[in-house]
Structures are given as C-alpha cells and as structure tokens.
Amino acid sequence: MNHLKIGVMVESFRLSTYDGIVKAAEVGAKGIQIYTRKETHPDQLSVQQRKNLLSYIRSFGLTVSALCGDFGGFGLEKAEENPEKIRQIKKAIDMAVDLETNIVTTHIGTIPVDEVDPVYRILFNACAELAKYAEKAGVTFAIETGPEASLTLKKFIEAINSKALGVNFDPANLRMVTGEDSVYAAENLKKYIVHVHAKDGIQLQKIAPVKIYHFFAGENPDNIDIDDYFKEVPLGKGQVDFPGFINVLRGSGYDGFFTIEREVGNNPFQDIKDAVTFLENLRL
C-alpha cells in the first residue's frame, strides 16, 4: 500500500498559526493548509515575514499543501462585492507563491444549473479572471465542492477552460449538503482535483444547497436550523466512502494531499490525531 500524503488545516486546532504548526507535526502530518485571514492575511505578512513563516514550517518537516483564500460571505455570487473579493484572492495567490505552494482553494458560492441565471455569469466572469491570474503565477485556483452537484461543477470548469482552474474535493460537503456519493463525485471530477479535504459527515435531511450556504453567509429568510440537515462527524463515522473515492483518485494519478479539516467537536487535537490514524490505517 502506498502511504497517503496527510495534511491538516492548521486552523482546525483552534490555536494561533504558529501553535497549530507545532500540533500538526505532533499528530504526524506532513503538510498544512493555511487560511489567508487574521494573522496570516496577506496584508499582515511582509515578504520577509512570509520567508520566516515558511522557514518555521519547514523546521518541523512540514510543507504547505495549499492556502485557503476564502473571505466569507456569499463567495463570488455578488457582483458588487467581487472587485474587492477578487483583489483579496489575487493577494492570496501571490502569497501562495511566496510560501511555495501552487494551490489556493475557496468557496465561490453556489453555481446555478441554469446557465442563463445571472449568478452563473457573475461566477463565471470572476473565476475566469482569477484563473487567468493564477495561471500567470503558476498556481491552481481550486473551487471547493459542496454547494452544487459534481456534474454541475465539472461543466462550469470545462466552460471556463483554463488549466489553472481545479477542484478542492471535500467529500463531506458533498454528502452533507447535496447528498452525493463521494465515489460518484470523484469519478466526475477526478481530472480536476488538486487538493482533498479529509472530512466526514452525515446528511440528516435534504434542503436546497443554496439555502445552506446562504445561511452561513448570514441570510436565513426561512429561519432554518442548520443542525436539522447535516452533521459533521469524525473520519470513518459518517457516510463518506474513503477507500472508494481514494481508489478512484489513485487510479487517476492523484498524488496530492489529503488534508484533515475538523470544524466541530470539543477536542480538535484528539479528533485530528484520530483522523491521521484512520487515514494511515486504510486498507487500499
């Protein structure tokens, strides 16, 4: 069995970035993903500070698997917000180069199935611009899965037709929100997957995915209780078929990171440590 490249989203430890790096090494990870916000926002780190951060990461035998250039809200769905959002994501792309990673991930919003929907064109234009910028920097701008079906995302990426546009595959998001099987989704998207979030979850009942993502953006006209619809659980305790989708990716030649993301729970360090063990013990 070939061993997986296991990473950790450093913010999942709920510590400072530097303390999270220490914990990532303690659990046996080989890489980390970093959010570009707060203390690690591009505006907060000079070129020299970025070099210092990279040196610190390397001192623990770690590498940067990706940056998460996610600035919240409705992603890139709102045309009036996009000039500033795009500017910020471009800064994240520049910082990725400095931290010697070639992947920047983000949630862009919910891609409509209908291409005549105005939101589709807004997302298309924003992602095309970011992909063009990323290509010049030697970076892949990776859209995170979850808000839409995998075939909708695949069609969207192929319509933009840029080698710098890819997928951050989060099988738990797909399962919890769309109800989509991880193996089926991996088959559809395997050509474009450049980074994977190792996360597990359970869909409790169906709801329009756009309502879930708009809830997190602060819009809840139907007064839904998010806990009625899905639950994130430790790896191996949910509905994600890890051996199945990993085998699909291996068959397609994927050799990137499986980066653990833990957004809930009272003991993130133990949950992440257990997740590393789970991934290491998979029989593939």
N, C-alpha and C positions, 0 to 999 in steps of 0.2 A: 504494500500500500504506500502510495506517495503521500507524504505529510502535507496537510493544508498550511497555507500561509495565514496565520491567525493574527488579527489586529484587534484593537479596541478603540472605540470612540472615547477619547480621553475625558470628555465632559460627563460620561456616564458614571464616573466615580464621584461626581458632585464635589470636586475639590478644585483648587487652582490648577492651571495647566501644568505647572512645574511639579506639583504634588501628584497629579494624575499620571504624569510620565513615569514617576517612580513606581506607582502602583501597577501600571501597565507592565513594567519589567518584572515586578514581583509575581504577577499571575502567569508569566511565561509567554506573553505576546511578543511578536516580532515587529509589529508596526502599530502606528496610531493614526487616527483621523482627528483633525482639529477643526473646531468651529472658528470661523473668522468673525468673532464678535467679542465684546468686552475687552479683556486684556490682550486678546490675540486678534483684534480687529486690525486690518492693515494700517489704519491711521495711527495705531498705538505702537507700531513696531518700525523703527528705522531699519535701513539696510543692515547696519551693524548689529542691531538687536535681533534681527532675523538670523544672521550668521551665528550669533551666540545661542539662540534657541536651537538651531539645527545641531550645533556642536554638543549641546546638552543632551538632546535626543539621542545622538549617536553614542554618547558616552555610556548609555545604557544598552547599547546593542540594538537600538530601535531605528526604524525608518518611518517616514511619513507616507502612509498609504494613500491619503487624499486629504484635501481640505473640504470643509462643508461651507460653501458660500451661500448660506441660507439666511435671508434677512427678514423672514417672517411675513406676517400679513397674508395677503392673497397671492403671494408669489408674484408672477408676472402677468396676472389677469387684468390689472387696472392700467389702462394706457396712460393716465395722468400721473401715475406713480413710477412708471417704467424708466424715464430718463435717469432718475436718481438710483433706482434699483440696479439698472444696468451698469451705471458708473461704479457702484459698490462691488458688483460681481466681477467687473473687469479688474478692480483692485485685488480681489481675491485670486484671480488668475495670475496677476503679476507676482503676488506673494507665493503662490504655488511654485513658480519658477525658482524663487529665492530659497524655498525650503526643499527644493529638489524632488518635488512630486509632480506628476503630469496629469492629475485628476482633480477637478473641482466639481462637487456634487451640489445639487439643490432641488427643492420642490419648486416647480414652476407654476403650480395651480392645477386645475382640472381641465384637461383637453376635451373639448366637446366632440362628440361623434360626428356631428353635422359640420362640415367644413364651411358652410355659409354663416354659421354662428359668428357674430362679431368677436367673441372671445377667442375663437380659433385663430383668427387673423392677427389679433393682438399678440397671442403667444407665439405664433409662427414668426412674426417680424422680430420679436425680442430674442427668440432663440437663434434665429438666423444671424442676427447681429453678433450675439455672444459666441456662436460657433466660429464665425469669421475671425473674431478677435482671438479666440482660443487657438485656432489653427496657426495663426502667426506666432503665438507664444510656444507652440509645441505642447499644448495642453488639450485634454479632452474635457468638454463641458458635459457632465453626466446628469441626466434627468432621473430623479428618484421615482421608483414605481409606487403605485398605491391609489392615486385618485381616479385612474381610468383603467380599463381593460388593457391587457398587454398588446392585443392586436391594434387597438387604437393608438397606443404609444408607438408601436412599430411603424404604422402607416405615417404618423406625424414625422418621425425621424427620417423616414425614407423620402418624404415630400421635401424636407429641407435639404437633404442630400449633401451633407458635409461629413468628411472623415473625422472632424473634431467634435462631433455630437455623439454621445453614447448614453449608456444606462447605468445608474446605480441601482442594482437589483435588491430590493427589500421584500423578501417573500412574505414576511408577516404583514406588512402594509397591504399587500395584495389580498392575502387571505382574510384579514380582519375587515377590510373596507369593501372590496369588490367581491369577496368570496371565491376568488380564483385560485385554482390549484397551482402550486409552485412549480411542479414538473411541466405542466402545460405552458405556463408563462415563460419558464426558462427556455423551452423549445422555441417559442415565438421570438424571444428577444436575444437568444444566445449570440448572435452575430454582433450585437452592440454592447453587451455587458462588459464593463471595465472595472467594476468595483461591486462588492456584495456586502450588504448588512446582514450579519447573523443575528436574527431576532425571531421570536416565535410568538404566536398569538392564536386566538380563537374568535371566530365570528359568532356572536350570540343571536343576532337577527339582522336582516337586510335593511338598508336605508340608502337613499341616493348618495353616492360618494361625495358629490359636491357639497352636501349639507354637512358632512363630517369635516371636510377641510375648511369650509367657511365658518364652522363653529370654532375651530382653532384660530381662525383669523379674527374672531370677535363678533361674528354675525350669527345670530340664533333666533330668527323670527318665529320658528315653530316651538321654541322653548324645549328642545330635546335634552335628554340626559344622556351624555355620551357613554356612560357606563352601561347603558342598556343594549349597546350594539356590538361592542367588542371588548376583548381583554388581552392585554399583553401578558405572557407567561414566560417562565424560564425555558431555555432551549430544551427541546425534547418533550415538553409538556403540552404542546399545542397541536395545531393542525398542519404545520409545515412539514413536508416530507424532505428532510435534509439529505438523506442518502440519495433520494431520487433526483432532486434538482442539481445536487453537486455532481452526480454522474453525468447528467446532461451537459453541464458546463465543462467538465473534464473532456468529454467527448468532442467538444467544440474547440478545445485548445486553450481554455481559460486558465491562466496561471497567476491571477491576481489575488488580492487579499479577501479573506472572509472576516469582516470587521464587526466585532460584537458591539451591539447597541442595546443598552438597558435603560429604559426611560421611567420605570416604576420600581416599586419594591423598597423595603426598609433597610436592606443590607446589600447595596450595589457591589461592594468589593467581593463578597461571597458569591453573589449571583454571577458576576463576571468570571471569577475563578472557576466556578462550576461549569460555566459555558465553555471555557477553554478546555476543561477536561472532557466535556461532551464532544466537542469537535475533534479532539485528539483521539478519542476512543471510537469514532465512527468506523464501521467496517464497510469499506467501499470496494 
